[in-house]
């Protein structure tokens, strides 16, 4: 039963990741043994391997944060009705989903649809849930309200546009290149502006008299938030969900004090921890239903067996990919 293991923090992944063909799969009293169907490669997994994530690896560390699989066995104090069920494995960075089988605490799984596409379900715990939280937890958005979205062609951004469109919420999308602009227009973004000089002026011209209730920012750094702050309504919020620039967002002082615009953040591990279990189960069930209906869908560029992990991780690190990279241990088996 193979599992990918991080042996050393930092360095070349070809040297610090190994395929363990005999991992310890001992169940604790409240654990589940899960046969993994599919598990994506996310930027957070690579940050975790480098020691740059909020959770620091204790090597040897199993890899893979999220995925979908089927419960094979339950510990004596775990819910026995889960045996045989398909489940989402929520990200904790304690269990590893880049595996044929893995041991997961029962509290870290959610029963899920038996019929929806497994590859799409494997990507539900992080990006679609992030999009859901961004749209529901920071403002009571109504049909016709406007939100702004930077990094709009990212996986999170695409799900935000899809969910906003279903709710009648209008989206001003910011992207860095024209081909990305075409993508977000096809998804349903109402207005699209290209990043660059004069971003704030061009956003204001596009919106006219309209103002944003929320600005969802995935870029980080002072420039984007500073430029777009002028088109946020008084009392609105900036919510940061990522920082590809590696910088912290900065809200102009006047907007912060005189117009009561707030600067907030979203982190999926905190959201999963703080959301009541009943609500969490309901949200994931709703998202899974949208997957089954074909409404929520993330582009997939390639899937790999565990044995080809070096090739998969190199592929995941390429710029301008058209979709996600996943491991599909069940297909290989």
C-alpha positions as a Markdown table, in Angstrom:
| # | Residue | x | y | z |
|---|---|---|---|---|
| 1 | Unk | 0.0 | 0.0 | 0.0 |
| 2 | Unk | 2.0 | 2.9 | -1.3 |
| 3 | Unk | 2.1 | 6.4 | 0.2 |
| 4 | Unk | 4.1 | 9.5 | -0.6 |
| 5 | Unk | 6.2 | 10.7 | 2.3 |
| 6 | Unk | 8.2 | 13.9 | 2.9 |
| 7 | Unk | 11.6 | 12.9 | 4.4 |
| 8 | Unk | 13.1 | 16.4 | 4.7 |
| 9 | Unk | 11.8 | 19.9 | 4.8 |
| 10 | Unk | 12.9 | 22.2 | 1.9 |
| 11 | Unk | 15.2 | 21.3 | -0.9 |
| 12 | Unk | 14.5 | 19.6 | -4.2 |
| 13 | Unk | 11.3 | 17.6 | -4.1 |
| 14 | Unk | 13.0 | 14.8 | -6.1 |
| 15 | Unk | 15.3 | 14.3 | -3.1 |
| 16 | Unk | 12.9 | 15.0 | -0.2 |
| 17 | Unk | 9.8 | 12.9 | -1.3 |
| 18 | Unk | 9.8 | 9.1 | -1.4 |
| 19 | Unk | 7.3 | 6.5 | -2.2 |
| 20 | Unk | 6.8 | 4.3 | 0.9 |
| 21 | Unk | 5.5 | 0.9 | -0.1 |
| 22 | Unk | 4.8 | -0.2 | 3.5 |
| 23 | Unk | 3.5 | 2.7 | 5.5 |
| 24 | Unk | 2.2 | 2.3 | 9.0 |
| 25 | Unk | -1.6 | 2.1 | 8.7 |
| 26 | Unk | -2.4 | 1.3 | 12.3 |
| 27 | Unk | -5.9 | 2.5 | 13.3 |
| 28 | Unk | -6.5 | 4.5 | 16.5 |
| 29 | Unk | -9.9 | 4.1 | 18.3 |
| 30 | Unk | -11.4 | 7.1 | 16.4 |
| 31 | Unk | -9.7 | 6.6 | 13.1 |
| 32 | Unk | -10.8 | 5.3 | 9.7 |
| 33 | Unk | -8.9 | 3.4 | 7.0 |
| 34 | Unk | -9.7 | 5.0 | 3.6 |
| 35 | Unk | -8.9 | 3.7 | 0.1 |
| 36 | Unk | -8.0 | 6.9 | -1.8 |
| 37 | Unk | -9.8 | 7.5 | -5.1 |
| 38 | Unk | -8.3 | 10.8 | -6.1 |
| 39 | Unk | -6.2 | 13.6 | -4.5 |
| 40 | Unk | -5.1 | 16.9 | -6.0 |
| 41 | Unk | -1.7 | 18.6 | -5.9 |
| 42 | Unk | -2.3 | 22.1 | -4.5 |
| 43 | Unk | 0.1 | 25.0 | -4.0 |
| 44 | Unk | -0.4 | 24.5 | -0.3 |
| 45 | Unk | 1.1 | 21.0 | -0.5 |
| 46 | Unk | 4.2 | 22.4 | -2.1 |
| 47 | Unk | 4.4 | 25.2 | 0.5 |
| 48 | Unk | 4.0 | 22.6 | 3.3 |
| 49 | Unk | 6.9 | 20.5 | 1.8 |
| 50 | Unk | 9.1 | 23.6 | 1.8 |
| 51 | Unk | 8.2 | 24.5 | 5.4 |
| 52 | Unk | 6.5 | 27.7 | 4.4 |
| 53 | Unk | 2.9 | 26.8 | 5.4 |
| 54 | Unk | 1.0 | 27.4 | 8.6 |
| 55 | Unk | 1.4 | 23.8 | 9.5 |
| 56 | Unk | 5.1 | 22.8 | 9.8 |
| 57 | Unk | 6.0 | 19.2 | 8.7 |
| 58 | Unk | 7.2 | 16.8 | 11.3 |
| 59 | Unk | 9.2 | 14.4 | 9.1 |
| 60 | Unk | 8.7 | 11.8 | 8.0 |
| 61 | Unk | 5.4 | 13.4 | 7.0 |
| 62 | Unk | 2.6 | 11.9 | 4.8 |
| 63 | Unk | 1.7 | 14.2 | 1.9 |
| 64 | Unk | -1.5 | 15.4 | 0.4 |
| 65 | Unk | -4.1 | 17.6 | 2.1 |
| 66 | Unk | -7.5 | 16.8 | 0.5 |
| 67 | Unk | -9.1 | 14.0 | -1.5 |
| 68 | Unk | -12.0 | 11.6 | -1.8 |
| 69 | Unk | -12.0 | 7.9 | -1.0 |
| 70 | Unk | -14.0 | 5.0 | 0.5 |
| 71 | Unk | -13.9 | 3.8 | 4.1 |
| 72 | Unk | -12.6 | 0.3 | 4.5 |
| 73 | Unk | -12.4 | 0.0 | 8.3 |
| 74 | Unk | -13.3 | 2.0 | 11.4 |
| 75 | Unk | -11.7 | 2.1 | 14.8 |
| 76 | Unk | -13.9 | 0.9 | 17.8 |
| 77 | Unk | -14.9 | 4.4 | 18.8 |
| 78 | Unk | -15.5 | 5.7 | 15.2 |
| 79 | Unk | -18.9 | 5.7 | 13.5 |
| 80 | Unk | -19.2 | 2.2 | 12.1 |
| 81 | Unk | -21.9 | 3.3 | 9.6 |
| 82 | Unk | -19.1 | 5.0 | 7.7 |
| 83 | Unk | -17.6 | 1.7 | 6.6 |
| 84 | Unk | -18.2 | 1.3 | 2.8 |
| 85 | Unk | -19.1 | 5.0 | 2.5 |
| 86 | Unk | -17.5 | 7.4 | 0.1 |
| 87 | Unk | -16.0 | 10.4 | 2.0 |
| 88 | Unk | -14.3 | 13.7 | 1.5 |
| 89 | Unk | -11.0 | 13.9 | 3.4 |
| 90 | Unk | -10.7 | 17.5 | 4.8 |
| 91 | Unk | -7.3 | 19.2 | 4.9 |
| 92 | Unk | -5.4 | 18.9 | 8.1 |
| 93 | Unk | -1.8 | 18.2 | 6.9 |
| 94 | Unk | -1.7 | 15.4 | 9.5 |
| 95 | Unk | -3.0 | 12.5 | 7.3 |
| 96 | Unk | -1.7 | 12.1 | 3.8 |
| 97 | Unk | -4.0 | 11.7 | 0.8 |
| 98 | Unk | -1.3 | 11.0 | -1.8 |
| 99 | Unk | -1.6 | 7.3 | -1.0 |
| 100 | Unk | -3.4 | 4.2 | -2.0 |
| 101 | Unk | -4.7 | 3.9 | 1.6 |
| 102 | Unk | -4.5 | 6.3 | 4.5 |
| 103 | Unk | -5.5 | 6.5 | 8.1 |
| 104 | Unk | -7.8 | 9.6 | 8.8 |
| 105 | Unk | -9.5 | 10.7 | 12.0 |
| 106 | Unk | -13.2 | 10.2 | 11.7 |
| 107 | Unk | -13.8 | 13.9 | 12.6 |
| 108 | Unk | -11.8 | 14.8 | 9.4 |
| 109 | Unk | -14.1 | 13.2 | 6.9 |
| 110 | Unk | -17.5 | 14.1 | 5.5 |
| 111 | Unk | -19.8 | 11.5 | 3.7 |
| 112 | Unk | -20.3 | 12.5 | 0.1 |
| 113 | Unk | -22.2 | 11.6 | -3.1 |
| 114 | Unk | -21.8 | 8.1 | -4.4 |
| 115 | Unk | -22.4 | 9.0 | -8.0 |
| 116 | Unk | -20.6 | 12.3 | -8.7 |
| 117 | Unk | -17.3 | 12.3 | -10.5 |
| 118 | Unk | -14.5 | 11.4 | -8.1 |
| 119 | Unk | -11.8 | 13.6 | -9.6 |
| 120 | Unk | -14.1 | 16.6 | -9.2 |
| 121 | Unk | -15.1 | 15.6 | -5.7 |
| 122 | Unk | -11.5 | 15.3 | -4.6 |
| 123 | Unk | -11.1 | 19.0 | -5.2 |
| 124 | Unk | -14.1 | 20.1 | -3.2 |
| 125 | Unk | -12.6 | 20.5 | 0.3 |
| 126 | Unk | -10.4 | 23.5 | -0.4 |
| 127 | Unk | -11.2 | 25.7 | -3.4 |
| 128 | Unk | -15.0 | 25.4 | -3.8 |
| 129 | Unk | -15.4 | 25.6 | 0.0 |
| 130 | Unk | -13.1 | 28.7 | 0.0 |
| 131 | Unk | -15.3 | 30.3 | -2.7 |
| 132 | Unk | -18.4 | 29.5 | -0.6 |
| 133 | Unk | -17.0 | 31.0 | 2.6 |
| 134 | Unk | -15.8 | 34.1 | 0.8 |
| 135 | Unk | -19.3 | 34.7 | -0.6 |
| 136 | Unk | -21.3 | 33.9 | 2.6 |
| 137 | Unk | -19.2 | 34.9 | 5.6 |
| 138 | Unk | -18.3 | 38.6 | 5.1 |
| 139 | Unk | -21.4 | 40.3 | 3.8 |
| 140 | Unk | -25.1 | 39.5 | 3.2 |
| 141 | Unk | -25.0 | 39.7 | -0.5 |
| 142 | Unk | -28.2 | 40.2 | -2.5 |
| 143 | Unk | -29.0 | 39.7 | -6.2 |
| 144 | Unk | -27.6 | 42.8 | -8.0 |
| 145 | Unk | -24.8 | 43.5 | -5.5 |
| 146 | Unk | -21.3 | 43.9 | -6.9 |
| 147 | Unk | -18.1 | 42.2 | -5.7 |
| 148 | Unk | -14.6 | 42.6 | -7.0 |
| 149 | Unk | -12.3 | 39.6 | -7.5 |
| 150 | Unk | -8.5 | 39.7 | -8.2 |
| 151 | Unk | -6.8 | 36.5 | -9.5 |
| 152 | Unk | -10.1 | 35.8 | -11.0 |
| 153 | Unk | -8.9 | 33.0 | -13.3 |
| 154 | Unk | -7.5 | 31.0 | -10.3 |
| 155 | Unk | -9.3 | 27.8 | -9.2 |
| 156 | Unk | -10.9 | 29.7 | -6.3 |
| 157 | Unk | -11.7 | 32.7 | -8.5 |
| 158 | Unk | -13.5 | 30.4 | -11.1 |
| 159 | Unk | -15.6 | 28.9 | -8.3 |
| 160 | Unk | -16.4 | 32.3 | -6.9 |
| 161 | Unk | -17.7 | 33.5 | -10.3 |
| 162 | Unk | -19.8 | 30.3 | -10.7 |
| 163 | Unk | -21.4 | 30.6 | -7.3 |
| 164 | Unk | -21.9 | 34.4 | -7.5 |
| 165 | Unk | -23.7 | 34.0 | -10.9 |
| 166 | Unk | -26.1 | 31.4 | -9.4 |
| 167 | Unk | -26.9 | 33.9 | -6.6 |
| 168 | Unk | -27.4 | 36.9 | -8.9 |
| 169 | Unk | -24.3 | 38.6 | -7.5 |
| 170 | Unk | -22.4 | 40.6 | -10.1 |
| 171 | Unk | -18.6 | 40.3 | -10.5 |
| 172 | Unk | -15.9 | 42.7 | -11.5 |
| 173 | Unk | -13.0 | 40.3 | -12.4 |
| 174 | Unk | -9.3 | 41.4 | -12.5 |
| 175 | Unk | -6.9 | 39.2 | -14.5 |
| 176 | Unk | -3.4 | 39.6 | -15.7 |
| 177 | Unk | -3.7 | 38.5 | -19.4 |
| 178 | Unk | -6.2 | 38.5 | -22.2 |
| 179 | Unk | -6.6 | 34.7 | -22.5 |
| 180 | Unk | -7.6 | 34.7 | -18.8 |
| 181 | Unk | -10.1 | 37.5 | -19.5 |
| 182 | Unk | -11.8 | 35.3 | -22.0 |
| 183 | Unk | -12.0 | 32.4 | -19.5 |
| 184 | Unk | -13.7 | 34.5 | -16.8 |
| 185 | Unk | -16.1 | 36.1 | -19.3 |
| 186 | Unk | -17.2 | 32.6 | -20.4 |
| 187 | Unk | -17.7 | 31.7 | -16.7 |
| 188 | Unk | -20.0 | 34.6 | -16.3 |
| 189 | Unk | -18.0 | 37.6 | -14.9 |
| 190 | Unk | -20.0 | 40.7 | -15.6 |
| 191 | Unk | -17.0 | 43.1 | -16.1 |
| 192 | Unk | -13.4 | 42.2 | -16.7 |
| 193 | Unk | -10.4 | 44.5 | -16.4 |
| 194 | Unk | -6.7 | 43.7 | -17.0 |
| 195 | Unk | -4.2 | 44.3 | -14.2 |
| 196 | Unk | -1.6 | 47.0 | -14.7 |
| 197 | Unk | -1.1 | 50.7 | -14.7 |
| 198 | Unk | -4.3 | 52.7 | -14.0 |
| 199 | Unk | -6.2 | 49.7 | -12.6 |
| 200 | Unk | -8.3 | 51.8 | -10.3 |
| 201 | Unk | -9.2 | 54.3 | -12.9 |
| 202 | Unk | -10.2 | 51.6 | -15.4 |
| 203 | Unk | -12.2 | 49.7 | -12.7 |
| 204 | Unk | -14.0 | 52.9 | -11.8 |
| 205 | Unk | -14.8 | 53.6 | -15.5 |
| 206 | Unk | -16.2 | 50.1 | -16.0 |
| 207 | Unk | -18.4 | 50.3 | -12.8 |
| 208 | Unk | -19.7 | 53.8 | -13.4 |
| 209 | Unk | -21.9 | 54.6 | -10.4 |
| 210 | Unk | -21.8 | 51.1 | -9.0 |
| 211 | Unk | -19.7 | 50.2 | -6.0 |
| 212 | Unk | -18.4 | 46.9 | -4.6 |
| 213 | Unk | -19.7 | 45.4 | -1.4 |
| 214 | Unk | -16.7 | 43.1 | -1.2 |
| 215 | Unk | -13.3 | 42.9 | -2.8 |
| 216 | Unk | -11.9 | 39.4 | -2.7 |
| 217 | Unk | -8.1 | 39.6 | -3.2 |
| 218 | Unk | -5.8 | 36.7 | -4.1 |
| 219 | Unk | -2.8 | 38.7 | -5.1 |
| 220 | Unk | -1.5 | 40.3 | -1.9 |
| 221 | Unk | 0.6 | 43.4 | -1.9 |
| 222 | Unk | -0.4 | 47.0 | -1.5 |
| 223 | Unk | -0.9 | 48.0 | -5.1 |
| 224 | Unk | -4.1 | 46.0 | -6.0 |
| 225 | Unk | -6.0 | 46.8 | -2.8 |
| 226 | Unk | -4.9 | 50.5 | -2.9 |
| 227 | Unk | -6.0 | 50.9 | -6.5 |
| 228 | Unk | -9.3 | 49.2 | -6.1 |
| 229 | Unk | -10.2 | 50.7 | -2.7 |
| 230 | Unk | -11.8 | 53.7 | -4.4 |
| 231 | Unk | -14.5 | 51.5 | -6.0 |
| 232 | Unk | -15.5 | 49.8 | -2.7 |
| 233 | Unk | -18.6 | 51.1 | -1.0 |
| 234 | Unk | -18.4 | 52.8 | 2.3 |
| 235 | Unk | -18.5 | 50.1 | 5.0 |
| 236 | Unk | -17.4 | 47.4 | 2.5 |
| 237 | Unk | -14.7 | 44.9 | 3.1 |
| 238 | Unk | -11.5 | 43.6 | 1.5 |
| 239 | Unk | -11.0 | 39.9 | 2.1 |
| 240 | Unk | -7.6 | 38.4 | 1.3 |
| 241 | Unk | -7.6 | 34.7 | 0.5 |
| 242 | Unk | -4.1 | 34.4 | -1.0 |
| 243 | Unk | -1.0 | 36.3 | -1.7 |
| 244 | Unk | 0.8 | 35.2 | -4.9 |
| 245 | Unk | 3.1 | 38.3 | -4.6 |
| 246 | Unk | 4.2 | 37.2 | -1.2 |
| 247 | Unk | 3.3 | 40.6 | 0.2 |
| 248 | Unk | 0.7 | 41.8 | 2.6 |
| 249 | Unk | -2.2 | 43.8 | 1.3 |
| 250 | Unk | -2.4 | 47.5 | 2.5 |
| 251 | Unk | -5.6 | 49.5 | 2.8 |
| 252 | Unk | -5.2 | 53.3 | 2.3 |
| 253 | Unk | -5.5 | 55.1 | 5.6 |
| 254 | Unk | -8.3 | 57.4 | 4.4 |
| 255 | Unk | -10.4 | 54.5 | 3.2 |
| 256 | Unk | -9.8 | 52.7 | 6.4 |
| 257 | Unk | -10.6 | 55.5 | 8.8 |
| 258 | Unk | -13.0 | 57.8 | 6.9 |
| 259 | Unk | -15.0 | 55.2 | 4.9 |
| 260 | Unk | -14.9 | 52.3 | 7.4 |
| 261 | Unk | -13.6 | 49.8 | 4.9 |
| 262 | Unk | -12.3 | 46.7 | 6.7 |
| 263 | Unk | -9.4 | 44.4 | 5.8 |
| 264 | Unk | -10.1 | 40.8 | 6.6 |
| 265 | Unk | -8.7 | 37.4 | 5.7 |
| 266 | Unk | -9.9 | 33.9 | 4.9 |
| 267 | Unk | -8.0 | 30.6 | 5.6 |
| 268 | Unk | -9.6 | 27.3 | 4.8 |
| 269 | Unk | -8.1 | 25.4 | 7.8 |
| 270 | Unk | -9.6 | 28.0 | 10.2 |
| 271 | Unk | -12.9 | 27.9 | 8.4 |
| 272 | Unk | -13.2 | 24.1 | 8.6 |
| 273 | Unk | -12.2 | 24.3 | 12.3 |
| 274 | Unk | -14.7 | 27.0 | 13.2 |
| 275 | Unk | -17.7 | 26.0 | 11.2 |
| 276 | Unk | -20.2 | 23.8 | 13.1 |
| 277 | Unk | -20.1 | 20.2 | 12.0 |
| 278 | Unk | -23.8 | 20.1 | 10.9 |
| 279 | Unk | -23.3 | 23.2 | 8.8 |
| 280 | Unk | -20.1 | 21.9 | 7.3 |
| 281 | Unk | -21.7 | 18.7 | 6.3 |
| 282 | Unk | -24.6 | 20.6 | 4.7 |
| 283 | Unk | -22.3 | 22.9 | 2.8 |
| 284 | Unk | -20.2 | 20.1 | 1.3 |
| 285 | Unk | -23.4 | 18.2 | 0.4 |
| 286 | Unk | -24.6 | 21.3 | -1.5 |
| 287 | Unk | -21.3 | 21.7 | -3.3 |
| 288 | Unk | -21.3 | 18.0 | -4.2 |
| 289 | Unk | -24.7 | 18.3 | -5.7 |
| 290 | Unk | -23.5 | 21.2 | -7.8 |
| 291 | Unk | -20.6 | 18.9 | -9.0 |
| 292 | Unk | -23.1 | 16.2 | -9.9 |
| 293 | Unk | -25.2 | 18.7 | -11.8 |
| 294 | Unk | -22.1 | 19.9 | -13.7 |
| 295 | Unk | -22.4 | 23.4 | -12.3 |
| 296 | Unk | -19.2 | 23.3 | -10.3 |
| 297 | Unk | -16.3 | 22.0 | -12.3 |
| 298 | Unk | -12.5 | 22.6 | -12.2 |
| 299 | Unk | -10.4 | 22.0 | -15.3 |
| 300 | Unk | -8.1 | 19.0 | -15.0 |
| 301 | Unk | -4.9 | 19.0 | -17.1 |
| 302 | Unk | -3.6 | 15.6 | -16.0 |
| 303 | Unk | -3.9 | 12.7 | -13.6 |
| 304 | Unk | -1.0 | 10.5 | -12.4 |
| 305 | Unk | -0.4 | 7.3 | -10.5 |
| 306 | Unk | 1.7 | 7.6 | -7.3 |
| 307 | Unk | 4.7 | 6.0 | -9.0 |
| 308 | Unk | 5.0 | 9.0 | -11.3 |
| 309 | Unk | 5.1 | 11.5 | -8.5 |
| 310 | Unk | 8.2 | 13.3 | -9.7 |
| 311 | Unk | 6.6 | 13.9 | -13.1 |
| 312 | Unk | 3.3 | 15.0 | -11.5 |
| 313 | Unk | 5.0 | 17.5 | -9.2 |
| 314 | Unk | 7.0 | 19.0 | -12.0 |
| 315 | Unk | 3.9 | 19.3 | -14.0 |
| 316 | Unk | 2.1 | 21.0 | -11.1 |
| 317 | Unk | 4.8 | 23.6 | -10.9 |
| 318 | Unk | 4.5 | 24.8 | -14.5 |
| 319 | Unk | 3.2 | 28.2 | -15.1 |
| 320 | Unk | 0.1 | 28.8 | -17.2 |
| 321 | Unk | -1.3 | 25.4 | -16.8 |
| 322 | Unk | -4.9 | 24.9 | -18.1 |
| 323 | Unk | -6.0 | 22.9 | -15.1 |
| 324 | Unk | -5.3 | 20.9 | -12.0 |
| 325 | Unk | -3.0 | 18.0 | -11.5 |
| 326 | Unk | -4.2 | 15.0 | -9.4 |
| 327 | Unk | -3.1 | 11.6 | -8.2 |
| 328 | Unk | -5.6 | 8.8 | -8.9 |
| 329 | Unk | -4.4 | 5.8 | -6.9 |
| 330 | Unk | -7.7 | 4.0 | -7.3 |
| 331 | Unk | -7.4 | 4.1 | -11.1 |
| 332 | Unk | -3.9 | 2.7 | -10.9 |
| 333 | Unk | -5.0 | -0.1 | -8.6 |
